[in-house]
Amino acid sequence: MKSIALPLLVSTLILGGCASTTHTINITPTPEVSMNTLTNDKVIDIKVLSSFEGKIGEINTGIGEHADILLSPTSKGDVKAALVEGLKKLGFKPELGGQPPASLTVTISKLSYTTAKKVLKTEATLDYSLSLELKAKNKTYRANYVSQKVDEYGSLPTQEEVQEAMSELSSDTVSRLLNDPNVILLLQK
C-alpha cells in the first residue's frame, strides 16, 4: 500500500502544479484627490487613448502554474470615467464652460504584468504609465506619469488579486496626474 501511495501523491502534486488559466482583468482606477472648489471657464474635452488590447502579460510560477493576463475592453472607458470623477472632486465641471475647449488627452503608454521565477517564489513586475497632453490657455503641457510595483508570491494569484493590484497601480498614476499643479493651473479659471 505504501509503495502505491507515494507515486500517487507525487503525481497529484505534479498535475496540480501545472494549472493553466486566463485572467481577464478590468483596470478601474479610483483616484485620490482632495475635495476642492476649483472652477473652469472652458469645457474640458477629455480623450483617453490606448493601443493595449487583449494580452498584457502572463504569469508563470515556480511550481508550474500559468495564467495569461487579458485586458477587459472597458478599461479605457474606466480611465476616462476616473479622470472625469477626479476633476469633479477638484471642483471642475468638465462639461460646462466656453469654447474653445481645453483639450486633455491621456494615452495609456505602458501597461504590463511580467513575472520571473525565483526558486519556488515568483516575482511579478507591474507597470502602468500615462502620457498627458493638455492644451489650454494657448499653452501645451506634456507630462508622463509612471508607476511600478513588484509583488512576490508562491502560487498563482487569483484574477481578483491581479485586477486589484493593477487597479491600485492605475489609481496611484491617475491621482498623480490629477494632482499635478500644472494641470490644475491650466484648467482653472
trRosetta pair geometry for C-beta under 8 A, 3 or more apart (Angstrom, degrees):
i j d omega theta_ij theta_ji phi_ij phi_ji
1 4 6.1 -62 -156 37 33 106
1 5 6.2 34 152 -25 69 110
2 5 5.7 -54 -143 32 32 114
2 6 6.8 32 164 -22 64 103
3 6 6.7 -49 -149 27 27 108
3 7 7.6 16 160 -2 57 105
4 7 6.7 -67 -158 43 34 100
4 8 6.1 30 153 -19 69 117
5 8 5.7 -65 -148 41 29 113
5 9 6.1 31 157 -22 68 108
6 9 5.8 -54 -146 34 29 111
6 10 6.4 26 157 -16 64 106
7 10 5.6 -54 -144 39 34 111
7 11 6.1 37 156 -21 67 107
8 11 5.8 -53 -146 37 29 112
8 12 6.4 31 154 -21 62 106
9 12 5.8 -55 -150 34 29 113
9 13 6.5 28 154 -17 64 106
10 13 5.8 -56 -150 37 31 110
10 14 6.3 29 155 -18 66 107
11 14 5.8 -56 -146 38 30 110
11 15 6.2 22 160 -11 66 110
12 15 6.1 -60 -143 43 26 105
12 16 5.9 27 158 -21 64 113
13 16 5.8 -56 -140 38 26 112
13 17 6.3 20 161 -15 61 112
14 17 6.1 -66 -151 39 26 107
14 18 6.7 20 155 -21 62 112
14 64 7.8 26 -163 39 58 164
15 18 5.9 -62 -149 31 34 111
16 19 7.1 -11 177 -39 43 101
17 63 4.3 -104 -150 154 118 94
17 64 4.3 78 136 54 95 114
17 65 6.3 -97 -172 -48 56 79
18 64 4.7 -42 -89 140 60 125
18 65 7.2 -169 -134 -86 12 47
19 64 7.9 109 24 111 56 82
19 65 4.8 1 59 -127 90 89
19 66 7.2 -167 99 36 54 62
19 156 6.6 -102 79 1 121 154
20 65 7.5 179 -76 -165 44 54
20 66 4.5 -3 -114 68 81 103
20 67 7.2 170 -160 -78 47 47
21 66 7.5 158 25 93 55 60
21 67 4.8 -15 72 -108 81 91
21 68 7.9 -141 106 26 43 69
21 156 7.5 108 34 164 118 153
22 67 6.4 153 -104 -162 20 75
22 68 4.9 -17 -117 59 80 96
22 70 6.0 16 -179 -3 106 118
23 59 7.8 37 10 7 131 122
23 67 5.1 43 -11 165 103 127
23 68 7.2 -172 30 85 67 47
23 69 5.3 -17 71 -111 103 63
23 70 6.9 172 87 26 48 73
23 158 7.8 138 -111 158 123 39
23 159 4.1 -180 -138 -109 94 81
23 162 5.2 60 150 49 155 151
23 163 7.5 -146 170 -42 112 88
24 70 4.5 -28 -105 76 72 108
24 71 7.7 -32 -156 69 67 3
24 72 5.8 93 163 -72 94 79
24 159 7.1 4 46 -147 49 128
25 69 6.4 -12 5 -165 119 89
25 70 7.1 152 17 77 68 52
25 71 6.5 -37 67 -112 79 46
25 72 6.3 -114 100 -15 33 96
25 159 6.5 -169 -79 -171 82 82
25 162 5.6 -109 -76 110 140 102
25 163 4.1 -172 -141 -92 103 85
25 166 6.0 83 142 43 149 144
26 72 3.9 -15 -88 27 77 150
26 74 5.9 0 -135 68 113 106
26 75 5.9 -165 -153 -76 57 82
26 78 6.7 114 171 -29 94 158
26 163 6.4 26 47 -144 58 122
26 167 8.0 27 103 -76 61 114
27 71 7.0 -29 -5 -140 107 96
27 72 7.6 -176 7 38 63 98
27 75 4.6 47 44 -138 90 117
27 78 6.6 170 91 81 60 137
27 79 7.6 16 104 -59 103 94
27 111 7.8 -114 -20 -145 164 126
27 128 7.9 168 -159 -117 149 134
27 163 7.3 -149 -83 -152 51 70
27 166 5.0 -82 -105 129 103 112
27 167 5.4 -178 -151 -85 58 66
27 170 5.1 98 172 -15 114 156
28 75 7.7 -116 -63 -124 54 68
28 78 4.7 -92 -111 -177 67 142
28 82 7.4 153 -177 -60 57 121
28 167 5.0 0 55 -128 64 121
28 170 7.7 145 77 77 17 135
29 78 6.8 138 22 136 72 96
29 79 6.1 57 16 -112 122 63
29 82 4.1 36 82 -120 101 172
29 167 6.4 -169 -80 -163 39 68
29 170 4.1 -109 -77 122 101 100
29 171 4.5 164 -153 -82 74 55
29 173 7.3 -90 -114 60 137 86
29 174 4.3 89 163 7 154 145
29 175 8.0 -156 180 -30 116 77
30 82 6.7 -120 -89 -124 25 114
30 167 7.2 39 0 163 90 105
30 171 4.9 -10 52 -115 61 125
31 82 5.4 121 -14 174 102 102
31 83 7.7 80 -17 -88 146 37
31 85 7.0 156 39 89 105 101
31 86 4.1 -4 74 -85 146 126
31 89 7.9 -167 93 33 105 143
31 171 6.0 -170 -81 -158 40 70
31 174 4.5 -101 -80 111 109 107
31 175 4.4 163 -152 -78 81 70
31 178 5.4 73 178 12 150 147
32 171 7.0 61 -13 164 86 104
32 175 4.8 11 45 -119 73 136
33 36 7.6 -70 149 -1 103 109
33 86 5.1 104 -4 -157 138 88
33 89 4.9 130 78 97 112 126
33 90 5.6 -51 148 -63 142 88
33 175 6.5 -168 -56 -140 74 78
33 178 5.1 -77 -75 122 132 131
33 179 6.0 -169 -113 -68 88 89
34 89 7.7 158 94 143 22 106
34 90 7.8 65 73 -105 61 67
35 89 5.7 -91 -101 -177 59 81
35 90 7.9 -160 -147 -95 28 25
35 91 7.8 94 179 -53 58 85
36 89 7.3 68 22 134 78 62
36 90 4.8 -7 50 -159 117 52
36 91 4.7 -90 100 -16 75 115
37 91 4.5 129 -149 -113 17 147
38 90 5.0 -17 35 148 124 91
38 91 3.9 141 43 66 58 120
38 92 5.8 -18 97 -53 103 75
38 184 6.6 -102 -120 -158 161 98
38 187 7.6 57 148 101 133 101
38 188 4.9 -87 -168 -105 108 112
38 189 7.9 168 177 10 70 85
39 91 6.2 -67 -60 137 51 109
39 92 7.0 137 -137 -106 23 51
39 93 7.5 -4 -142 10 68 94
39 188 6.5 77 65 -152 47 77
39 189 4.6 -7 95 -9 93 126
40 43 8.0 119 124 -89 127 10
40 44 6.1 -30 170 -41 171 109
40 92 4.8 44 -18 -140 117 93
40 93 6.5 -148 43 47 103 64
40 94 7.4 43 42 -92 155 39
40 96 7.6 134 76 84 99 79
40 97 5.3 -51 117 -77 96 144
40 102 7.2 -96 -163 8 129 136
40 187 5.4 -48 -101 165 115 81
40 188 6.3 -99 -87 -119 62 31
40 189 5.9 176 -132 -52 17 78
41 97 5.4 121 150 -144 25 106
41 98 6.1 -7 153 20 78 104
41 189 4.4 98 -31 -116 99 89
42 97 4.4 91 158 145 7 135
42 98 5.5 -57 -105 64 60 71
42 99 7.3 100 -143 -104 88 14
42 100 7.1 5 -150 92 126 45
42 101 5.6 146 162 -137 101 39
42 102 4.8 114 97 -23 126 89
42 136 6.7 176 60 -140 146 101
43 94 7.0 54 -170 168 60 53
43 95 6.6 -4 -138 -162 93 24
43 96 6.8 -165 -96 96 71 12
43 97 4.5 -168 -48 65 46 98
43 98 7.1 -137 -12 71 80 21
43 99 6.8 1 16 -85 114 59
43 101 3.9 -54 81 -109 95 104
43 102 7.2 -168 89 25 46 70
44 87 6.5 -143 83 -170 161 160
44 92 6.5 25 -11 164 148 133
44 94 3.9 -79 59 -136 108 81
44 95 8.0 -56 45 -43 77 30
44 97 7.3 68 -22 28 67 144
44 101 6.5 165 -96 -174 12 101
44 102 4.9 -20 -111 66 67 106
44 104 5.8 13 -178 -1 97 122
44 187 6.3 20 -97 -141 127 112
45 101 4.2 88 -22 122 105 143
45 102 6.8 -179 22 82 74 47
45 103 5.1 -21 68 -109 109 62
45 104 6.8 165 80 26 52 71
46 80 5.9 138 127 -149 118 91
46 83 5.5 168 -158 107 144 134
46 84 6.3 -149 37 -69 162 84
46 87 7.9 -143 -67 -11 139 150
46 94 6.3 -16 -20 -163 117 146
46 104 5.0 -18 -105 74 68 107
46 105 8.0 163 -158 -84 41 37
46 106 7.5 -2 -166 6 86 105
47 80 7.8 -35 -154 -106 18 117
47 103 7.5 -5 8 -169 109 85
47 104 7.3 166 25 90 65 56
47 105 4.7 -9 65 -115 106 77
47 106 7.2 176 90 29 55 64
48 76 5.2 168 112 -175 118 83
48 77 7.6 177 60 -84 136 25
48 79 4.9 144 -143 90 154 114
48 80 4.4 -126 -5 -63 130 92
48 83 7.2 176 -65 1 115 140
48 105 8.0 172 -83 -160 27 53
48 106 5.1 -18 -111 72 72 97
48 107 7.7 154 -164 -91 50 31
48 108 7.1 40 180 -25 95 94
49 76 7.8 -2 -144 -146 9 125
49 105 6.7 16 -4 -177 113 96
49 106 7.2 176 25 91 71 46
49 107 4.5 -24 71 -108 102 80
49 108 7.2 -152 94 18 51 70
50 53 7.7 129 118 -50 101 72
50 75 7.6 -52 59 98 171 103
50 76 5.0 -143 21 -96 128 112
50 79 7.9 115 -42 24 131 150
50 107 6.8 156 -77 -162 51 60
50 108 3.9 11 -104 42 106 115
50 111 7.5 21 -152 -7 119 142
51 108 8.0 -153 25 78 56 89
52 56 5.9 35 -167 -95 120 108
52 71 5.8 54 140 19 104 167
52 75 8.0 -48 95 83 112 138
52 108 5.9 -73 17 107 121 125
52 111 4.7 -5 -88 53 168 134
53 71 6.6 -127 -142 70 27 117
53 73 7.1 25 -137 -104 94 79
54 70 5.8 -53 -169 -141 45 91
54 71 6.5 16 54 39 12 88
55 58 7.3 -2 -167 -54 114 90
55 68 5.7 -58 -120 -177 109 110
55 69 6.8 100 -154 74 65 57
55 70 5.6 -45 -86 -97 52 69
55 71 7.7 -170 -83 2 5 83
56 69 5.4 -66 64 107 82 104
56 70 7.2 128 9 -130 81 20
56 71 5.1 72 -25 -41 122 108
56 111 5.3 -58 -146 125 133 96
56 112 5.8 -152 169 -111 86 41
56 113 5.9 71 112 12 95 94
57 68 7.9 161 97 -163 41 52
57 69 4.4 4 68 46 80 127
57 112 5.3 112 -66 -171 116 63
57 113 3.2 -169 61 65 156 76
57 114 5.6 -119 -139 -65 120 49
57 115 7.6 116 168 -13 114 83
58 66 6.8 -4 176 -167 111 86
58 67 6.6 175 -158 89 67 48
58 68 5.1 -34 -105 -111 94 52
58 69 6.1 -156 -82 6 34 84
58 113 7.5 146 10 95 19 95
58 114 8.0 25 50 -120 59 49
58 115 7.1 -91 101 19 59 110
59 65 7.3 -12 118 111 103 93
59 66 6.7 162 87 -151 66 39
59 67 4.5 10 47 51 107 93
59 69 6.8 86 -20 -42 89 104
59 113 7.3 -39 -59 137 84 113
59 115 5.0 84 -132 -28 56 150
59 122 6.9 72 -168 154 92 153
59 124 6.8 -23 -112 -97 98 118
59 156 6.2 121 117 -133 136 83
59 157 7.1 -141 -123 33 166 89
59 162 7.7 -113 -41 -92 137 133
60 65 7.5 168 -151 85 37 52
60 66 5.4 2 -104 -105 70 81
60 115 5.6 176 40 85 67 128
60 117 6.5 -61 109 -54 94 105
60 122 7.2 -180 91 -128 48 131
61 64 6.8 -33 77 39 87 24
61 65 4.2 20 30 49 123 94
61 66 7.6 -135 14 -64 78 42
61 115 7.5 -56 -75 165 46 152
61 117 7.1 101 173 -105 25 94
61 122 4.5 -88 -125 -43 63 142
61 153 7.6 -65 -117 97 112 93
61 154 7.6 60 -163 154 123 32
61 155 6.3 34 -153 -145 163 33
61 156 5.5 -108 -29 -66 139 71
62 117 4.6 131 -86 -152 77 100
62 118 6.8 -73 -68 58 133 42
62 119 6.0 29 -147 110 151 34
62 120 4.5 175 110 -142 141 26
62 121 6.0 42 -5 39 143 17
62 122 5.5 -156 -16 -57 86 81
62 154 7.6 -62 47 -153 113 53
63 120 6.4 40 -56 -150 91 81
63 154 7.5 42 -13 165 125 72
63 155 6.5 -29 40 -107 136 72
65 155 6.5 68 4 -165 153 69
65 156 4.0 -109 134 -48 148 119
66 156 7.8 -51 16 -100 11 129
67 156 5.8 116 -20 -157 122 121
67 162 7.9 -140 111 -45 142 155
69 113 4.8 10 43 59 168 139
69 162 6.3 -142 -118 173 115 147
71 75 5.5 -61 180 1 103 149
71 111 7.1 42 -83 137 143 140
72 75 5.4 125 71 -37 81 92
73 76 7.8 -37 176 16 50 99
74 77 5.3 -60 -167 46 65 114
74 78 5.9 71 136 -30 85 103
75 78 5.4 -55 -147 34 35 115
75 79 6.7 38 155 -22 66 98
76 79 5.9 -50 -156 28 34 111
76 80 6.9 32 148 -15 63 103
76 108 7.1 -116 -105 -5 82 133
77 80 5.6 -52 -151 36 37 112
77 81 6.3 39 151 -20 68 104
78 81 5.5 -49 -144 36 34 114
78 82 6.4 38 153 -21 64 103
79 82 5.7 -53 -150 35 32 113
79 83 6.6 34 150 -20 64 103
79 106 6.9 -139 144 103 122 134
79 108 6.7 -148 -54 -62 171 114
79 170 7.1 -97 -99 180 96 129
79 174 6.8 -162 -149 -88 80 130
80 83 5.7 -53 -151 33 34 112
80 84 6.5 32 153 -17 66 104
80 106 8.0 177 -89 52 66 121
81 84 5.8 -53 -148 37 32 111
81 85 6.2 33 153 -19 65 108
82 85 5.6 -53 -143 39 30 113
82 86 6.1 32 156 -20 64 108
82 170 7.9 124 39 136 173 107
82 171 7.7 -128 -154 -110 146 65
82 174 5.2 0 127 174 130 165
83 86 5.8 -56 -146 38 28 111
83 87 6.3 28 156 -18 64 106
83 104 7.3 179 171 123 139 134
83 106 6.6 -169 -78 0 150 151
83 174 6.7 -120 -75 -156 71 114
83 177 7.7 -42 -111 102 97 131
83 178 7.2 -175 -134 -76 62 107
84 87 5.9 -56 -148 36 28 110
84 88 6.4 27 154 -18 63 108
84 94 5.8 -94 -131 20 81 151
85 88 5.8 -59 -151 37 29 111
85 89 6.5 32 152 -21 65 104
86 89 5.6 -51 -149 32 33 113
86 90 6.6 32 152 -18 63 104
86 174 6.6 -167 -35 150 155 106
86 175 7.4 -159 -123 -103 140 52
86 178 4.2 -83 154 -109 137 157
87 90 5.6 -56 -155 36 34 113
87 92 4.2 -57 169 65 92 126
87 94 5.4 67 104 -52 147 110
87 178 6.9 -132 -65 -132 59 109
87 187 7.5 -106 -139 167 112 159
88 91 7.7 102 -176 -35 32 6
88 92 6.4 -91 -83 70 34 70
88 93 7.1 59 -112 -98 78 48
88 94 7.3 -72 -61 -4 81 97
90 178 6.8 -157 -44 177 132 105
90 184 7.0 -136 -171 -114 145 102
92 187 6.1 -23 -102 147 142 127
92 188 7.6 -110 -85 -91 100 65
93 96 4.1 0 118 35 121 114
93 97 7.1 155 85 -35 91 94
97 101 7.3 108 88 -117 114 73
102 134 7.0 2 172 -171 103 87
102 135 6.8 178 -162 89 58 56
102 136 3.7 8 -128 -95 105 111
102 137 7.8 4 -102 -16 104 69
102 186 7.0 138 -145 139 133 94
102 187 5.9 150 128 -114 172 72
103 133 7.6 -16 115 113 100 89
103 134 7.1 167 88 -152 59 41
103 135 4.3 10 51 50 104 102
103 136 7.3 -170 30 -57 56 73
104 132 7.3 -28 -164 -158 78 97
104 133 8.0 161 -153 85 34 52
104 134 5.2 4 -109 -111 70 85
104 183 7.9 64 -123 -150 119 106
104 187 7.6 11 -66 -87 127 120
105 132 7.3 142 81 -157 55 48
105 133 4.7 -8 61 60 104 95
105 134 7.6 -167 28 -74 64 43
106 130 5.5 -16 -168 -169 102 115
106 131 7.2 151 -158 76 50 48
106 132 5.6 -15 -103 -101 73 72
106 177 7.1 42 -114 -164 127 162
107 130 6.9 144 73 -160 46 60
107 131 4.5 -13 58 57 102 100
107 132 7.9 -161 22 -70 72 29
107 133 7.9 35 -7 1 104 98
108 111 5.6 13 162 -39 115 123
108 128 7.8 -50 -153 -161 94 77
108 129 7.5 116 -169 81 51 56
108 130 6.2 -37 -104 -102 48 71
109 129 4.7 -59 71 104 95 105
109 130 6.5 134 11 -131 93 15
109 131 4.5 72 -41 -17 134 106
109 144 7.1 -53 41 -134 153 103
110 127 5.1 -54 139 136 116 114
110 128 6.7 174 95 -144 80 15
110 129 3.7 44 37 27 103 113
110 146 7.3 24 46 -126 133 89
111 127 7.0 -168 -126 96 15 78
111 128 5.8 34 -107 -113 67 67
111 129 7.6 -128 -51 32 56 67
112 125 7.7 8 107 104 100 87
112 126 7.4 179 92 -150 56 40
112 127 4.7 13 50 49 91 107
113 124 6.4 -9 -171 -170 83 109
113 125 7.7 165 -152 82 37 50
113 126 5.5 -1 -107 -107 74 75
113 127 7.9 -153 -66 26 39 69
113 162 6.9 37 -141 -159 159 111
113 166 6.9 -57 -72 -79 120 118
114 124 7.1 155 82 -154 39 59
114 125 5.1 -13 63 57 91 96
114 127 7.8 16 8 1 101 107
115 122 5.3 -4 -168 179 120 110
115 123 6.6 148 -156 78 63 47
115 124 4.9 -28 -96 -97 83 71
115 125 7.6 180 -84 16 33 70
116 122 7.3 156 76 -160 38 63
116 123 4.9 -16 60 61 90 101
116 125 7.6 34 -2 -10 101 105
117 121 7.9 142 -164 85 52 46
117 122 5.8 -36 -107 -106 55 75
117 123 8.0 -172 -87 20 7 77
118 121 4.7 -24 76 75 99 93
118 122 6.8 164 24 -100 80 21
118 123 5.4 57 -13 -19 124 105
118 152 7.5 -42 45 -134 135 111
120 154 6.3 11 138 -142 92 88
121 152 5.3 6 175 -173 124 105
121 153 7.0 151 -157 79 78 22
121 154 5.8 -54 -107 -92 65 61
122 152 7.0 160 79 -152 45 57
122 153 5.8 -23 59 66 93 73
122 154 7.4 144 13 -114 84 14
123 150 6.4 -7 -174 -171 97 101
123 151 7.4 159 -157 84 49 45
123 152 5.3 -23 -101 -97 67 81
124 150 7.0 159 82 -156 52 50
124 151 4.6 -9 58 60 104 95
124 152 7.5 -176 17 -80 75 31
124 153 7.2 7 -5 15 115 102
124 157 7.8 -46 -23 1 157 135
124 165 8.0 52 107 132 137 162
125 148 6.7 -12 -172 -168 89 104
125 149 7.7 159 -155 82 45 45
125 150 5.5 -16 -101 -103 69 79
126 148 6.7 156 82 -156 58 52
126 149 4.6 -8 56 58 110 92
126 150 7.6 -166 19 -77 75 31
126 151 7.0 39 -12 -1 111 105
126 165 6.0 -164 -54 139 164 111
126 166 6.1 -145 -157 -92 133 70
126 169 5.4 -144 126 -49 125 162
127 146 7.7 -25 -161 -165 89 87
127 147 7.4 153 -155 87 44 58
127 148 5.3 -10 -102 -104 70 86
128 146 7.9 153 87 -157 49 45
128 147 4.9 -12 65 64 92 103
128 148 7.7 176 25 -79 64 43
128 166 7.0 132 -64 -158 131 75
128 169 4.6 134 12 131 137 113
128 170 5.2 -118 -177 -80 157 68
128 173 5.3 -127 114 -24 110 151
129 144 6.4 -2 -174 -174 109 98
129 145 6.7 163 -154 85 59 53
129 146 4.6 -6 -108 -108 101 71
129 147 7.1 -178 -78 24 54 63
129 173 7.1 -154 -115 -139 25 144
130 144 7.2 166 87 -154 50 52
130 145 4.7 -1 56 55 96 103
130 173 5.5 135 -1 156 113 120
130 174 7.1 92 -26 -82 158 60
130 177 6.0 -42 89 -62 144 138
131 142 7.4 -6 -179 -167 89 90
131 143 7.6 174 -155 90 51 41
131 144 5.3 -21 -104 -103 71 79
131 145 8.0 -169 -77 22 28 70
132 141 7.3 -12 118 111 107 87
132 142 6.5 166 89 -150 66 44
132 143 4.8 -1 53 57 112 82
132 144 7.4 -167 17 -78 77 31
132 145 7.1 48 -17 -8 111 104
132 177 6.0 151 -62 -139 139 114
132 180 7.9 -167 47 27 166 162
132 183 7.3 -48 164 -89 157 118
133 140 6.7 -15 -168 -168 87 99
133 141 7.5 156 -155 81 40 50
133 142 5.3 -6 -102 -101 70 84
134 140 7.1 154 81 -156 50 49
134 141 4.5 -12 60 59 102 98
134 142 7.7 -173 23 -74 69 38
134 182 8.0 153 55 127 142 94
134 183 6.0 166 -49 -120 167 77
134 186 5.6 117 133 93 129 151
134 187 7.6 -73 -167 -56 134 93
135 139 7.3 -179 -146 88 51 43
135 140 5.1 -14 -99 -102 79 78
135 141 7.9 -174 -74 22 35 67
136 139 6.5 -20 73 58 55 84
136 141 7.9 -26 33 10 91 107
136 186 4.3 120 68 165 123 100
136 187 6.2 -118 -97 -82 179 50
137 186 5.9 -141 21 -149 116 75
139 186 6.3 -122 76 -119 119 117
141 182 5.3 174 -154 148 149 120
141 183 7.1 -161 100 -82 147 57
141 186 5.8 -139 -2 -34 138 157
143 177 7.5 161 92 -121 123 79
143 180 6.4 155 75 -140 170 161
143 182 7.1 139 -44 69 139 135
143 183 7.8 -89 25 -54 142 101
145 173 4.9 130 128 -164 115 83
145 174 8.0 135 107 -71 153 24
145 176 4.9 158 -145 89 126 121
145 177 5.1 -93 -26 -62 158 89
145 180 7.9 -112 -75 -56 121 127
146 173 7.5 -19 -147 -118 5 111
147 169 5.0 165 119 -172 130 86
147 170 7.7 -169 55 -82 144 28
147 172 5.2 124 -117 90 149 116
147 173 4.5 -112 -9 -66 128 100
147 176 7.9 168 -60 7 109 138
148 169 7.8 26 -117 -145 12 125
149 165 6.6 -154 95 -178 146 100
149 168 7.6 47 -49 94 165 107
149 169 5.2 -120 -4 -90 126 117
151 157 7.8 17 126 -51 146 149
151 165 6.3 -43 -43 -136 148 150
153 156 7.9 109 115 -106 130 6
153 157 5.7 100 51 -56 175 97
157 161 4.0 -115 179 88 109 133
157 162 5.4 133 104 -51 120 82
157 165 7.8 8 154 -7 162 136
158 161 4.7 101 53 3 76 101
158 162 7.2 -143 95 -1 42 85
159 162 5.9 -58 -151 38 31 109
159 163 6.1 30 153 -18 67 111
160 163 5.6 -56 -142 40 29 112
160 164 6.1 31 157 -21 65 108
161 164 5.8 -52 -143 36 28 111
161 165 6.4 27 157 -18 62 107
162 165 5.9 -57 -149 36 29 110
162 166 6.4 20 157 -11 65 109
163 166 6.1 -60 -145 42 28 105
163 167 6.0 27 157 -19 65 111
164 167 5.8 -56 -141 39 27 111
164 168 6.2 32 157 -23 63 106
165 168 5.8 -53 -148 33 28 113
165 169 6.5 27 153 -17 62 106
166 169 5.6 -53 -148 37 34 113
166 170 6.3 31 154 -16 67 106
167 170 5.8 -55 -145 40 32 108
167 171 6.2 40 152 -27 64 104
168 171 5.6 -50 -148 30 30 116
168 172 6.8 32 153 -19 62 101
169 172 5.9 -52 -155 32 32 111
169 173 6.6 28 150 -16 63 108
170 173 5.5 -56 -148 38 37 113
170 174 6.1 33 157 -16 71 107
171 174 6.0 -56 -141 41 28 106
171 175 6.1 33 156 -23 63 110
172 175 5.7 -57 -148 35 26 115
172 176 6.6 27 155 -20 62 103
173 176 5.9 -53 -154 31 31 109
173 177 6.8 31 150 -17 63 104
174 177 5.6 -52 -152 34 37 114
174 178 6.3 30 154 -15 68 108
175 178 5.9 -59 -145 41 30 107
175 179 6.0 14 160 -6 67 115
176 179 6.0 -66 -139 48 27 101
176 180 6.7 54 153 -54 61 89
177 180 5.8 -33 -160 -10 31 117
177 183 6.6 77 170 -43 64 163
178 183 6.9 -112 -136 96 25 149
179 184 7.8 -5 -158 -38 28 121
180 183 4.2 78 77 3 103 109
180 184 7.0 179 89 -8 55 84
181 184 5.6 -55 -147 40 37 112
181 185 6.0 42 155 -25 69 106
182 185 5.6 -50 -143 34 31 115
182 186 6.5 23 160 -13 63 107
183 186 6.3 -64 -150 40 27 103
183 187 6.2 11 159 -9 65 116
184 187 6.1 -70 -144 44 26 102
184 188 5.9 21 167 -24 68 114
185 188 6.5 -56 -136 29 20 105
